[in-house]
Amino acid sequence: MKKRLLTGLQPSGELTIGNYIGSIRQVIDYAKDYDTFLFVPDMHSITVPQDPETLHRRVREIVGMYLACGVSGVENHIYIQSEIPEHANLSWILECTAYMGELARMTQFKAKTENKKEKEIRCGLFTYPVLMAADILLYNAHVVPTGVDQKQHVELARNLAQRFNAKFGETFVVPEPLIPTVGAKIRDLLNPEKKMSKSAENPKASVFLNDTEKDIRKKIMGAVTDSGEGVYFDEENKPGVSNLLTIFAVFQGITIPEAEKHFENARYGDLKKEVAELLVEKLSALQARFAETMASGVVDETLDRGREYARAIATETYDRARRVVGLGRA
């Protein structure tokens, strides 16, 4: 039997080619080795103000984009967090298990509340790591893919599970962090020292999966390159050129050395033109698949199927947890 893996699809911002390369492709691979649960954490989104109509739209669109990119809605269990009440219910039990001190030490809470007045800080920012722990423990997830910035949250889930199990008996699977395989990293087009981000201050720094042909060409042609000549991969001395070579190699389905060979006698302008043409071709096809996906009804079919499958597991886990702490009728 496959181990169970859980990961989230954040419904904030527009997805970039960096998200496709660094996240979506890995999700496709996870399904080969794990029983994979993909959830849209819309409850986490409202820790900061959201426009309701925009949030509703983005929830469906991010699922549609993942499906258009090749993520299977059959091999993966895809569902919306808020459609399964047990997330919030288990979170309350775990809040009564967590300590103020361990939540106050959470790095992201410190970062998001720095230089803010007390009246500007919402309680959800303080307690959402417990909801994240509930997201994980509710499905008895064995592994949770995590980067350095999120590893602390998986550690909290582990601590809460172990503390709860020690007091009430074996109730939760204690999850392990899964450090994703280091693959191609796509950098900011204007500052290749930084990772490409869907929340970058300057939209010209990122190529979004839904960008127009005109925007794609303009962004790539305006990408920062490096001093000197020669198109070859050298992240330390040629981070801009190396970034464009990586984009070309990934979307062309070739290796970096093969990309270097292809551009052996090329100039920077030649590199940019070919990268732009390739992205226009690939993203245009993706956008067509996305439009078909959104019009087909498959998004709702996928979410309905995922919700029913996930809720059956969530209900069983929550009922076990509430009974052992003494809630409800025995």
CORTALIN-V289442 format. One record per backbone hydrogen bond with DSSP energy under -1.0 kcal/mol. NH is the residue of the N-H (numbers start at 1). CO is the residue of the C=O. If there is no record, write none. Layout:
NH,CO / NH,CO
//
This chain:
5,35 / 6,143 / 7,37 / 9,39 / 17,207 / 20,16 / 21,17 / 22,18 / 23,19 / 24,19 / 25,20 / 27,23 / 28,24 / 29,25 / 30,26 / 31,27 / 32,29 / 33,30 / 34,30 / 35,3 / 36,34 / 37,5 / 38,77 / 39,7 / 40,79 / 42,40 / 45,41 / 47,44 / 48,45 / 55,51 / 56,52 / 57,53 / 58,54 / 59,55 / 60,56 / 61,57 / 62,58 / 63,59 / 64,60 / 65,61 / 66,62 / 67,63 / 68,64 / 69,65 / 70,67 / 71,66 / 76,72 / 77,36 / 79,38 / 81,40 / 83,80 / 84,81 / 87,84 / 89,85 / 90,86 / 91,87 / 92,88 / 93,89 / 94,90 / 95,91 / 96,92 / 97,94 / 98,94 / 103,99 / 104,100 / 105,101 / 106,103 / 110,106 / 111,107 / 112,108 / 113,109 / 116,113 / 120,117 / 121,118 / 125,122 / 127,123 / 128,124 / 130,127 / 131,127 / 132,128 / 133,129 / 134,130 / 135,131 / 136,132 / 137,133 / 138,134 / 140,137 / 141,136 / 142,4 / 143,4 / 144,176 / 146,178 / 151,147 / 153,150 / 154,150 / 155,151 / 156,152 / 157,153 / 158,154 / 159,155 / 160,156 / 161,157 / 162,158 / 163,159 / 164,160 / 165,161 / 166,162 / 167,163 / 168,164 / 169,165 / 176,142 / 178,144 / 188,194 / 189,205 / 194,191 / 196,186 / 200,197 / 205,202 / 206,203 / 209,15 / 211,208 / 216,212 / 217,213 / 218,214 / 219,215 / 220,216 / 221,217 / 222,218 / 223,220 / 224,189 / 238,234 / 242,238 / 243,239 / 244,240 / 245,241 / 246,242 / 247,243 / 248,244 / 249,245 / 250,246 / 251,247 / 252,248 / 253,249 / 254,249 / 259,255 / 260,256 / 261,257 / 262,258 / 263,259 / 264,261 / 266,263 / 271,267 / 272,268 / 273,269 / 274,270 / 275,271 / 276,272 / 277,273 / 278,274 / 279,275 / 280,276 / 281,277 / 282,278 / 283,279 / 284,280 / 285,281 / 286,282 / 287,283 / 288,284 / 289,285 / 290,286 / 291,287 / 292,288 / 293,289 / 294,290 / 295,291 / 301,297 / 302,298 / 303,299 / 304,300 / 305,301 / 306,302 / 307,303 / 308,304 / 309,305 / 310,306 / 311,307 / 312,308 / 313,309 / 314,310 / 315,311 / 316,312 / 317,313 / 318,314 / 319,315 / 320,316 / 321,317 / 322,318 / 323,319 / 324,320 / 325,321 / 327,322
//
